[in-house]
Amino acid sequence: MGDSNAKVSKFDSPMSNPDEPTQNNHAVSPATPTATDVENPTPGVESGVSTITRRWRREDLLKRGSLVARGLALLFSFLSFIIMASNKHGDEGDGEDFNKYQEYRYLLAIAILSFLYTGGQVVRHVIWTGKQILERRDSAMVDFLGDQVMAYLLISSVSAAIPVTNQMREGLDNIFTDSSAAAISMSFLAFLSLALSAMVSGHKLSTQSYI
């Protein structure tokens, strides 16, 4: 009898109801960022940061390139101005003087103008780099137009002075014609420098927002 009662009690033990939801003994903790997530940001954020960094580097490179080009134009314009202004040889009446030729006077005038323009631009971009005198778009427009106009004036003065120098060198090649050729070469190098600066200014102007 004792064994039968034990068996009955064993089968009469309450069984779990399948309709009742099972209880999870482990509480679900909210997800916390791991060290891997902090060290490795999402691809979208990383690509955005790298794009901004590349843009800053490109703008800095363009700014330095434009400054170097204007600095070279400043140097070549100064040399052209000095060489042509001192191109006086022989007596006042019989000697050679650049003042006798309007092409050389024009070359000298443009060299002085280029020297003043490039000097002002270098000062503006070096000394006043932290002061925003003009809006960024207006500043890019002034740089582009100024470089374009000055480069045109330089190449026009070179084109005017070359035929006169070649004609004189056919008859007599002396220190006067050599000095004239040296001044023309310096003006031409100044033109190349400003033409490069104009290309950089044009690129900066094209990337400005007009909204």
HELIX and SHEET records of a PDB file:
HELIX    1   1 GLY A    2  PHE A   11  1                                  10    
HELIX    2   2 ALA A   35  GLU A   39  1                                   5    
HELIX    3   3 PRO A   43  ALA A   85  1                                  43    
HELIX    4   4 PHE A   98  LYS A  100  5                                   3    
HELIX    5   5 GLN A  102  VAL A  126  1                                  25    
HELIX    6   6 ARG A  136  GLY A  171  1                                  36    
HELIX    7   7 ILE A  175  SER A  206  1                                  32    
SHEET    1   A 2 LYS A  88  HIS A  89  0                                        
SHEET    2   A 2 GLU A  96  ASP A  97 -1                                        
END                                                                             
